[in-house]
């Protein structure tokens, strides 16, 4: 929203459009941070990840959900986490 406010200061029409888009995404429950992700570190550890790999996997999952590649549903995210973890162990 701060970036949209900056745009608003430079170009009112673009700034308002950006702000509205961001508001809609936030109101729809879009996932932009780890707290809103439907999995936790414990879930990733339960799959067999250890150490810094847990954070790496969570970060990648958040990126995929935030960009709309994955739905923010635990079952879907865990399946992707297993896939990522499998590639790490190869």
TIGU-463999 format. One record per atom (N, C-alpha, C, O, CB): x, y, z; atom name; chain; residue number from 1; residue in three letters. Coordinates in pm, 1 decimal. Glycine has a CB too. Layout:
px,py,pz,atome,chaine,num,residu
X,Y,Z,CA,A,NUM,ALA
...
This chain:
px,py,pz,atome,chaine,num,residu
82.1,-119.8,0.0,N,A,1,UNK
0.0,0.0,0.0,CA,A,1,UNK
86.4,126.2,0.0,C,A,1,UNK
48.5,228.6,-56.9,O,A,1,UNK
-93.3,-0.2,120.7,CB,A,1,UNK
202.0,117.6,63.9,N,A,2,UNK
292.1,233.8,62.0,CA,A,2,UNK
341.1,263.2,-78.9,C,A,2,UNK
352.9,379.3,-118.2,O,A,2,UNK
412.0,210.5,154.9,CB,A,2,UNK
369.6,157.5,-155.0,N,A,3,UNK
412.6,176.8,-293.1,CA,A,3,UNK
300.6,239.9,-374.9,C,A,3,UNK
326.0,326.4,-458.7,O,A,3,UNK
456.1,43.0,-355.8,CB,A,3,UNK
177.2,197.1,-350.9,N,A,4,UNK
63.1,255.7,-421.4,CA,A,4,UNK
47.6,402.6,-384.2,C,A,4,UNK
14.9,485.2,-469.5,O,A,4,UNK
-66.3,178.4,-389.1,CB,A,4,UNK
70.5,435.5,-258.4,N,A,5,UNK
64.0,575.4,-215.4,CA,A,5,UNK
170.4,659.0,-285.3,C,A,5,UNK
146.0,774.4,-320.6,O,A,5,UNK
80.6,585.7,-63.4,CB,A,5,UNK
287.8,601.3,-305.3,N,A,6,UNK
393.8,671.6,-377.8,CA,A,6,UNK
351.3,696.2,-521.8,C,A,6,UNK
371.9,804.8,-576.0,O,A,6,UNK
525.5,591.4,-373.7,CB,A,6,UNK
291.2,593.4,-583.9,N,A,7,UNK
239.9,611.2,-719.8,CA,A,7,UNK
130.9,717.4,-723.6,C,A,7,UNK
124.2,798.1,-816.4,O,A,7,UNK
186.0,478.5,-774.5,CB,A,7,UNK
46.3,716.3,-622.4,N,A,8,UNK
-63.1,812.7,-613.2,CA,A,8,UNK
-8.8,955.2,-612.4,C,A,8,UNK
-66.5,1045.2,-673.4,O,A,8,UNK
-147.5,786.9,-487.2,CB,A,8,UNK
102.1,974.3,-543.0,N,A,9,UNK
162.8,1107.6,-536.3,CA,A,9,UNK
218.0,1149.6,-672.3,C,A,9,UNK
222.1,1268.5,-704.0,O,A,9,UNK
274.7,1110.3,-431.1,CB,A,9,UNK
260.5,1051.8,-752.4,N,A,10,UNK
320.0,1083.7,-882.3,CA,A,10,UNK
214.9,1086.7,-993.9,C,A,10,UNK
221.9,1169.2,-1085.0,O,A,10,UNK
429.0,981.9,-916.3,CB,A,10,UNK
117.6,995.5,-985.1,N,A,11,UNK
14.6,986.3,-1088.0,CA,A,11,UNK
-112.4,936.7,-1019.7,C,A,11,UNK
-123.0,819.0,-985.0,O,A,11,UNK
58.3,890.8,-1206.5,CB,A,11,UNK
-206.6,1024.8,-1001.1,N,A,12,UNK
-326.8,994.1,-923.4,CA,A,12,UNK
-404.1,875.6,-980.4,C,A,12,UNK
-448.5,789.7,-904.3,O,A,12,UNK
-417.2,1115.6,-917.7,CB,A,12,UNK
-420.7,868.9,-1108.9,N,A,13,UNK
-500.5,761.1,-1170.7,CA,A,13,UNK
-434.4,624.8,-1150.5,C,A,13,UNK
-500.6,528.9,-1110.8,O,A,13,UNK
-519.9,788.0,-1321.7,CB,A,13,UNK
-305.9,616.2,-1177.2,N,A,14,UNK
-232.7,490.1,-1159.9,CA,A,14,UNK
-226.1,452.7,-1012.5,C,A,14,UNK
-243.0,335.9,-977.6,O,A,14,UNK
-90.1,500.9,-1218.8,CB,A,14,UNK
-202.3,549.0,-927.0,N,A,15,UNK
-195.6,524.2,-783.5,CA,A,15,UNK
-325.7,470.2,-727.8,C,A,15,UNK
-325.2,375.6,-649.0,O,A,15,UNK
-158.5,650.3,-711.1,CB,A,15,UNK
-438.4,529.9,-768.4,N,A,16,UNK
-569.1,482.6,-722.0,CA,A,16,UNK
-596.1,341.2,-771.9,C,A,16,UNK
-648.1,258.2,-697.3,O,A,16,UNK
-680.8,577.5,-768.8,CB,A,16,UNK
-561.5,313.1,-896.6,N,A,17,UNK
-582.5,179.4,-953.1,CA,A,17,UNK
-497.9,75.3,-879.1,C,A,17,UNK
-546.1,-33.7,-848.4,O,A,17,UNK
-548.2,178.5,-1103.8,CB,A,17,UNK
-372.6,109.1,-850.8,N,A,18,UNK
-284.0,16.9,-779.1,CA,A,18,UNK
-336.9,-7.5,-638.3,C,A,18,UNK
-338.9,-121.0,-590.8,O,A,18,UNK
-139.7,72.6,-773.3,CB,A,18,UNK
-379.1,98.0,-573.1,N,A,19,UNK
-431.7,86.5,-436.6,CA,A,19,UNK
-557.2,-1.2,-434.5,C,A,19,UNK
-572.6,-85.1,-345.7,O,A,19,UNK
-463.3,226.6,-378.6,CB,A,19,UNK
-645.1,17.6,-530.0,N,A,20,UNK
-767.9,-61.7,-538.3,CA,A,20,UNK
-736.5,-209.5,-562.9,C,A,20,UNK
-797.3,-297.0,-501.3,O,A,20,UNK
-858.7,-7.8,-650.0,CB,A,20,UNK
-643.3,-236.7,-651.3,N,A,21,UNK
-602.9,-374.4,-679.2,CA,A,21,UNK
-546.7,-441.1,-553.7,C,A,21,UNK
-581.5,-555.0,-522.6,O,A,21,UNK
-498.7,-377.8,-792.3,CB,A,21,UNK
-461.2,-371.0,-483.0,N,A,22,UNK
-402.2,-425.8,-360.7,CA,A,22,UNK
-510.5,-449.7,-256.1,C,A,22,UNK
-511.0,-553.6,-190.1,O,A,22,UNK
-293.6,-330.8,-304.9,CB,A,22,UNK
-601.0,-355.7,-240.5,N,A,23,UNK
-710.8,-370.2,-143.1,CA,A,23,UNK
-795.3,-494.1,-175.7,C,A,23,UNK
-830.4,-571.0,-86.2,O,A,23,UNK
-800.5,-242.5,-142.3,CB,A,23,UNK
-827.3,-512.7,-302.3,N,A,24,UNK
-907.2,-629.2,-343.0,CA,A,24,UNK
-835.0,-759.2,-310.1,C,A,24,UNK
-895.7,-854.0,-260.4,O,A,24,UNK
-938.6,-623.3,-493.4,CB,A,24,UNK
-704.9,-763.1,-338.2,N,A,25,UNK
-626.3,-883.8,-308.1,CA,A,25,UNK
-622.7,-911.2,-158.4,C,A,25,UNK
-637.3,-1025.8,-116.0,O,A,25,UNK
-483.0,-869.7,-362.0,CB,A,25,UNK
-603.5,-807.4,-78.4,N,A,26,UNK
-600.3,-824.3,66.5,CA,A,26,UNK
-737.3,-867.0,119.8,C,A,26,UNK
-746.2,-954.7,205.8,O,A,26,UNK
-555.2,-694.0,134.3,CB,A,26,UNK
-843.1,-805.4,69.2,N,A,27,UNK
-978.6,-838.3,113.6,CA,A,27,UNK
-1019.3,-979.6,74.0,C,A,27,UNK
-1102.8,-1040.9,140.5,O,A,27,UNK
-1077.6,-738.8,56.6,CB,A,27,UNK
-961.3,-1031.5,-33.4,N,A,28,UNK
-995.7,-1166.1,-78.7,CA,A,28,UNK
-920.3,-1273.6,-0.7,C,A,28,UNK
-938.9,-1393.0,-24.5,O,A,28,UNK
-966.5,-1180.1,-227.2,CB,A,28,UNK
-835.2,-1230.7,92.6,N,A,29,UNK
-759.8,-1327.1,172.5,CA,A,29,UNK
-631.2,-1372.2,107.0,C,A,29,UNK
-576.6,-1476.7,142.3,O,A,29,UNK
-844.4,-1446.0,200.9,CB,A,29,UNK
-582.8,-1295.1,12.7,N,A,30,UNK
-458.1,-1330.5,-54.6,CA,A,30,UNK
-345.7,-1346.7,46.9,C,A,30,UNK
-342.4,-1279.0,149.7,O,A,30,UNK
-420.6,-1224.0,-159.3,CB,A,30,UNK
-256.9,-1434.7,17.1,N,A,31,UNK
-147.3,-1467.7,107.6,CA,A,31,UNK
-22.2,-1389.6,67.5,C,A,31,UNK
32.9,-1409.7,-40.6,O,A,31,UNK
-119.2,-1620.3,106.6,CB,A,31,UNK
21.4,-1300.6,156.1,N,A,32,UNK
139.6,-1219.9,128.8,CA,A,32,UNK
249.1,-1237.6,231.5,C,A,32,UNK
359.7,-1186.5,214.0,O,A,32,UNK
102.1,-1076.4,121.4,CB,A,32,UNK
219.1,-1310.6,340.4,N,A,33,UNK
321.1,-1330.6,442.2,CA,A,33,UNK
310.4,-1471.4,500.6,C,A,33,UNK
209.9,-1540.1,481.9,O,A,33,UNK
308.2,-1224.7,553.4,CB,A,33,UNK
413.6,-1512.6,570.4,N,A,34,UNK
421.0,-1648.5,623.6,CA,A,34,UNK
307.1,-1675.8,721.7,C,A,34,UNK
258.0,-1788.4,729.1,O,A,34,UNK
556.0,-1671.5,692.2,CB,A,34,UNK
265.0,-1576.1,795.8,N,A,35,UNK
157.4,-1595.6,893.6,CA,A,35,UNK
27.2,-1638.6,827.2,C,A,35,UNK
-51.2,-1712.4,886.8,O,A,35,UNK
134.6,-1467.5,973.0,CB,A,35,UNK
3.5,-1593.7,705.3,N,A,36,UNK
-121.8,-1628.9,637.8,CA,A,36,UNK
-110.5,-1755.5,552.5,C,A,36,UNK
-209.3,-1800.1,494.2,O,A,36,UNK
-166.7,-1513.9,551.0,CB,A,36,UNK
8.9,-1812.6,545.3,N,A,37,UNK
29.0,-1937.8,471.8,CA,A,37,UNK
-33.9,-2052.1,550.8,C,A,37,UNK
-21.2,-2056.8,673.1,O,A,37,UNK
180.9,-1964.8,446.6,CB,A,37,UNK
-101.0,-2143.5,482.9,N,A,38,UNK
-175.1,-2251.0,549.9,CA,A,38,UNK
-87.5,-2364.3,603.9,C,A,38,UNK
-140.4,-2461.1,658.6,O,A,38,UNK
-275.0,-2308.4,454.9,CB,A,38,UNK
43.0,-2354.7,590.0,N,A,39,UNK
133.3,-2452.9,650.5,CA,A,39,UNK
231.1,-2380.7,742.2,C,A,39,UNK
252.8,-2260.1,729.8,O,A,39,UNK
209.6,-2533.9,541.3,CB,A,39,UNK
288.3,-2454.8,832.1,N,A,40,UNK
385.2,-2401.3,927.4,CA,A,40,UNK
515.0,-2479.5,914.5,C,A,40,UNK
520.7,-2582.5,847.4,O,A,40,UNK
330.7,-2408.1,1073.0,CB,A,40,UNK
616.9,-2429.9,978.4,N,A,41,UNK
745.4,-2498.5,977.6,CA,A,41,UNK
734.8,-2641.0,1028.6,C,A,41,UNK
802.0,-2730.7,977.7,O,A,41,UNK
845.2,-2422.4,1060.5,CB,A,41,UNK
650.3,-2662.2,1129.4,N,A,42,UNK
632.4,-2796.5,1185.3,CA,A,42,UNK
582.7,-2894.7,1079.7,C,A,42,UNK
620.6,-3011.8,1079.7,O,A,42,UNK
534.5,-2792.4,1302.7,CB,A,42,UNK
497.5,-2845.9,989.8,N,A,43,UNK
446.3,-2931.1,882.3,CA,A,43,UNK
559.1,-2973.9,788.2,C,A,43,UNK
562.7,-3087.7,741.4,O,A,43,UNK
336.3,-2857.7,803.4,CB,A,43,UNK
649.5,-2882.3,761.6,N,A,44,UNK
761.2,-2910.2,671.3,CA,A,44,UNK
861.5,-3003.0,739.9,C,A,44,UNK
917.5,-3092.1,676.1,O,A,44,UNK
830.4,-2778.3,627.1,CB,A,44,UNK
883.7,-2982.5,867.3,N,A,45,UNK
971.9,-3070.9,944.5,CA,A,45,UNK
915.5,-3212.6,945.8,C,A,45,UNK
990.5,-3309.6,935.4,O,A,45,UNK
989.5,-3018.5,1089.7,CB,A,45,UNK
784.0,-3224.6,958.4,N,A,46,UNK
718.8,-3356.3,959.9,CA,A,46,UNK
740.9,-3431.2,829.1,C,A,46,UNK
734.5,-3554.1,825.6,O,A,46,UNK
568.9,-3341.1,986.0,CB,A,46,UNK
766.9,-3357.1,721.7,N,A,47,UNK
795.2,-3420.2,592.0,CA,A,47,UNK
940.2,-3467.4,582.9,C,A,47,UNK
975.7,-3541.9,491.5,O,A,47,UNK
765.2,-3322.3,477.6,CB,A,47,UNK
1024.0,-3424.4,677.4,N,A,48,UNK
1162.6,-3467.8,678.6,CA,A,48,UNK
1265.3,-3358.2,654.0,C,A,48,UNK
1385.1,-3385.9,649.0,O,A,48,UNK
1180.4,-3572.3,578.0,CB,A,48,UNK
1220.5,-3235.4,638.9,N,A,49,UNK
1314.4,-3124.8,617.8,CA,A,49,UNK
1383.1,-3090.5,749.9,C,A,49,UNK
1323.7,-3101.9,857.1,O,A,49,UNK
1241.2,-2999.8,559.8,CB,A,49,UNK
1507.8,-3048.8,740.2,N,A,50,UNK
1583.8,-3011.6,860.2,CA,A,50,UNK
1659.2,-2881.0,836.0,C,A,50,UNK
1687.9,-2842.9,722.6,O,A,50,UNK
1682.8,-3124.5,900.0,CB,A,50,UNK
1689.7,-2814.8,946.3,N,A,51,UNK
1775.2,-2696.2,941.3,CA,A,51,UNK
1722.2,-2585.4,853.5,C,A,51,UNK
1602.1,-2558.6,849.9,O,A,51,UNK
1909.9,-2734.1,894.2,CB,A,51,UNK
1812.9,-2521.8,783.1,N,A,52,UNK
1777.4,-2406.2,700.6,CA,A,52,UNK
1688.3,-2443.4,582.6,C,A,52,UNK
1625.3,-2356.2,522.8,O,A,52,UNK
1902.6,-2338.9,649.9,CB,A,52,UNK
1682.8,-2571.5,549.0,N,A,53,UNK
1596.9,-2615.7,439.2,CA,A,53,UNK
1450.3,-2589.6,470.1,C,A,53,UNK
1371.2,-2565.5,378.9,O,A,53,UNK
1618.7,-2764.0,411.0,CB,A,53,UNK
1412.9,-2594.2,598.8,N,A,54,UNK
1274.3,-2567.3,638.5,CA,A,54,UNK
1236.2,-2426.4,594.6,C,A,54,UNK
1133.5,-2407.3,529.5,O,A,54,UNK
1255.7,-2583.9,792.5,CB,A,54,UNK
1316.9,-2329.3,629.3,N,A,55,UNK
1291.1,-2190.7,591.1,CA,A,55,UNK
1295.4,-2169.9,441.4,C,A,55,UNK
1215.1,-2094.3,386.8,O,A,55,UNK
1390.3,-2099.8,656.9,CB,A,55,UNK
1388.9,-2236.6,374.1,N,A,56,UNK
1398.7,-2225.2,228.4,CA,A,56,UNK
1271.4,-2275.3,161.7,C,A,56,UNK
1220.5,-2213.2,68.4,O,A,56,UNK
1519.9,-2303.5,176.2,CB,A,56,UNK
1220.6,-2388.2,210.4,N,A,57,UNK
1100.1,-2446.7,151.5,CA,A,57,UNK
979.3,-2357.8,180.0,C,A,57,UNK
898.1,-2332.7,90.9,O,A,57,UNK
1076.1,-2589.5,206.3,CB,A,57,UNK
967.2,-2310.5,303.0,N,A,58,UNK
856.2,-2220.6,338.1,CA,A,58,UNK
859.4,-2095.4,250.7,C,A,58,UNK
755.4,-2050.7,202.4,O,A,58,UNK
862.6,-2181.4,487.9,CB,A,58,UNK
977.1,-2039.4,230.5,N,A,59,UNK
990.4,-1918.7,147.3,CA,A,59,UNK
945.7,-1945.6,4.3,C,A,59,UNK
875.7,-1864.4,-55.9,O,A,59,UNK
1135.7,-1868.4,147.9,CB,A,59,UNK
986.2,-2058.9,-49.0,N,A,60,UNK
945.9,-2094.7,-185.7,CA,A,60,UNK
795.2,-2116.8,-193.9,C,A,60,UNK
731.4,-2073.7,-290.0,O,A,60,UNK
1020.5,-2221.3,-232.7,CB,A,60,UNK
738.1,-2183.2,-94.4,N,A,61,UNK
593.5,-2206.0,-93.2,CA,A,61,UNK
517.8,-2073.8,-85.3,C,A,61,UNK
417.3,-2055.4,-154.1,O,A,61,UNK
554.2,-2296.4,24.8,CB,A,61,UNK
565.4,-1982.4,-2.3,N,A,62,UNK
502.3,-1851.3,8.4,CA,A,62,UNK
507.4,-1778.3,-125.1,C,A,62,UNK
408.9,-1717.6,-167.1,O,A,62,UNK
570.2,-1767.6,117.6,CB,A,62,UNK
620.7,-1784.1,-190.7,N,A,63,UNK
634.4,-1719.4,-321.5,CA,A,63,UNK
533.0,-1776.3,-419.9,C,A,63,UNK
467.3,-1701.1,-491.8,O,A,63,UNK
777.5,-1736.9,-376.4,CB,A,63,UNK
519.9,-1909.0,-423.6,N,A,64,UNK
427.6,-1974.1,-517.1,CA,A,64,UNK
281.8,-1938.8,-487.0,C,A,64,UNK
202.2,-1918.5,-578.7,O,A,64,UNK
446.1,-2125.8,-512.1,CB,A,64,UNK
248.0,-1931.6,-359.9,N,A,65,UNK
110.9,-1895.9,-322.3,CA,A,65,UNK
84.8,-1747.8,-350.6,C,A,65,UNK
-20.1,-1713.1,-404.9,O,A,65,UNK
85.5,-1927.2,-172.8,CB,A,65,UNK
177.8,-1661.5,-315.1,N,A,66,UNK
160.4,-1517.4,-335.5,CA,A,66,UNK
143.7,-1483.5,-483.6,C,A,66,UNK
69.0,-1391.9,-518.0,O,A,66,UNK
279.8,-1440.8,-277.5,CB,A,66,UNK
212.9,-1556.9,-571.6,N,A,67,UNK
202.1,-1531.9,-715.0,CA,A,67,UNK
86.3,-1606.3,-779.9,C,A,67,UNK
64.9,-1595.7,-900.6,O,A,67,UNK
330.2,-1570.1,-782.9,CB,A,67,UNK
11.4,-1681.7,-699.3,N,A,68,UNK
-105.6,-1750.5,-753.3,CA,A,68,UNK
-76.6,-1880.9,-823.5,C,A,68,UNK
-164.8,-1936.8,-888.7,O,A,68,UNK
-174.8,-1662.0,-846.6,CB,A,68,UNK
44.9,-1930.7,-811.6,N,A,69,UNK
80.8,-2058.3,-873.9,CA,A,69,UNK
15.5,-2173.3,-796.7,C,A,69,UNK
-27.9,-2271.9,-856.1,O,A,69,UNK
235.5,-2076.3,-878.5,CB,A,69,UNK
9.1,-2159.9,-664.3,N,A,70,UNK
-55.3,-2258.8,-577.0,CA,A,70,UNK
-167.8,-2191.8,-499.9,C,A,70,UNK
-159.4,-2074.3,-464.0,O,A,70,UNK
47.5,-2322.9,-479.1,CB,A,70,UNK
-273.8,-2268.9,-475.1,N,A,71,UNK
-378.2,-2221.1,-385.3,CA,A,71,UNK
-327.9,-2232.2,-242.5,C,A,71,UNK
-248.9,-2320.9,-210.3,O,A,71,UNK
-510.4,-2301.2,-404.1,CB,A,71,UNK
-373.1,-2143.3,-158.7,N,A,72,UNK
-332.9,-2144.8,-18.1,CA,A,72,UNK
-417.2,-2247.8,57.3,C,A,72,UNK
-494.6,-2213.9,146.8,O,A,72,UNK
-348.2,-2003.3,45.9,CB,A,72,UNK
-400.2,-2373.0,19.0,N,A,73,UNK
-469.0,-2485.4,81.7,CA,A,73,UNK
-363.4,-2583.6,130.6,C,A,73,UNK
-272.5,-2620.7,56.3,O,A,73,UNK
-569.1,-2554.4,-17.6,CB,A,73,UNK
-376.0,-2624.7,254.8,N,A,74,UNK
-273.3,-2705.8,319.4,CA,A,74,UNK
-237.3,-2829.2,237.8,C,A,74,UNK
-119.2,-2857.6,217.9,O,A,74,UNK
-319.5,-2747.6,457.1,CB,A,74,UNK
-337.1,-2902.5,190.6,N,A,75,UNK
-313.3,-3025.8,114.6,CA,A,75,UNK
-229.2,-2998.6,-10.7,C,A,75,UNK
-135.5,-3072.7,-40.6,O,A,75,UNK
-447.4,-3090.6,74.9,CB,A,75,UNK
-262.6,-2894.6,-81.5,N,A,76,UNK
-191.8,-2858.8,-205.1,CA,A,76,UNK
-49.3,-2814.1,-174.0,C,A,76,UNK
45.4,-2854.0,-241.7,O,A,76,UNK
-267.3,-2747.1,-280.9,CB,A,76,UNK
-35.3,-2731.4,-71.7,N,A,77,UNK
96.4,-2679.3,-35.3,CA,A,77,UNK
187.5,-2791.8,13.2,C,A,77,UNK
305.6,-2794.9,-21.4,O,A,77,UNK
83.3,-2570.9,73.0,CB,A,77,UNK
134.3,-2883.3,92.4,N,A,78,UNK
216.3,-2994.2,142.1,CA,A,78,UNK
261.6,-3085.1,28.4,C,A,78,UNK
373.5,-3136.5,30.8,O,A,78,UNK
138.6,-3075.4,245.8,CB,A,78,UNK
176.1,-3105.0,-70.4,N,A,79,UNK
216.0,-3185.9,-185.8,CA,A,79,UNK
333.3,-3119.8,-258.2,C,A,79,UNK
427.6,-3187.6,-298.9,O,A,79,UNK
96.7,-3205.4,-283.0,CB,A,79,UNK
327.4,-2988.6,-273.9,N,A,80,UNK
437.7,-2916.3,-338.3,CA,A,80,UNK
562.5,-2921.1,-251.1,C,A,80,UNK
673.6,-2934.4,-302.3,O,A,80,UNK
398.0,-2769.8,-366.4,CB,A,80,UNK
544.9,-2910.3,-119.4,N,A,81,UNK
659.1,-2917.8,-27.9,CA,A,81,UNK
728.3,-3052.8,-39.7,C,A,81,UNK
851.2,-3059.7,-38.4,O,A,81,UNK
614.1,-2893.7,117.4,CB,A,81,UNK
651.0,-3159.9,-51.2,N,A,82,UNK
709.5,-3294.4,-68.8,CA,A,82,UNK
788.8,-3300.7,-199.4,C,A,82,UNK
897.0,-3359.2,-204.9,O,A,82,UNK
598.2,-3403.8,-68.2,CB,A,82,UNK
733.8,-3240.1,-303.7,N,A,83,UNK
802.2,-3237.1,-433.0,CA,A,83,UNK
934.7,-3161.4,-421.7,C,A,83,UNK
1037.5,-3208.6,-470.1,O,A,83,UNK
712.1,-3172.1,-540.6,CB,A,83,UNK
932.3,-3045.3,-358.6,N,A,84,UNK
1054.1,-2965.1,-340.3,CA,A,84,UNK
1155.2,-3041.7,-257.8,C,A,84,UNK
1273.5,-3045.0,-291.6,O,A,84,UNK
1021.8,-2830.2,-272.9,CB,A,84,UNK
1109.7,-3103.5,-149.6,N,A,85,UNK
1197.9,-3178.9,-62.5,CA,A,85,UNK
1260.0,-3297.0,-136.3,C,A,85,UNK
1377.2,-3328.4,-115.8,O,A,85,UNK
1122.2,-3227.3,60.3,CB,A,85,UNK
1182.3,-3361.9,-221.4,N,A,86,UNK
1233.4,-3471.8,-301.5,CA,A,86,UNK
1346.7,-3428.3,-394.0,C,A,86,UNK
1444.8,-3500.5,-411.8,O,A,86,UNK
1121.5,-3532.5,-382.4,CB,A,86,UNK
1332.1,-3308.6,-453.2,N,A,87,UNK
1435.7,-3255.2,-541.6,CA,A,87,UNK
1562.3,-3221.5,-464.1,C,A,87,UNK
1673.0,-3235.2,-516.2,O,A,87,UNK
1384.6,-3131.2,-614.7,CB,A,87,UNK
1546.2,-3177.9,-340.7,N,A,88,UNK
1662.9,-3145.7,-256.9,CA,A,88,UNK
1741.6,-3272.2,-227.4,C,A,88,UNK
1864.7,-3270.4,-226.7,O,A,88,UNK
1619.3,-3077.4,-124.5,CB,A,88,UNK
1671.2,-3382.1,-203.1,N,A,89,UNK
1736.9,-3507.8,-166.3,CA,A,89,UNK
1793.7,-3583.6,-286.4,C,A,89,UNK
1864.8,-3682.5,-268.5,O,A,89,UNK
1639.2,-3596.3,-93.2,CB,A,89,UNK
1763.4,-3538.7,-408.7,N,A,90,UNK
1815.9,-3608.2,-527.7,CA,A,90,UNK
1964.6,-3584.8,-546.0,C,A,90,UNK
2024.0,-3636.0,-640.8,O,A,90,UNK
1741.7,-3562.9,-652.9,CB,A,90,UNK
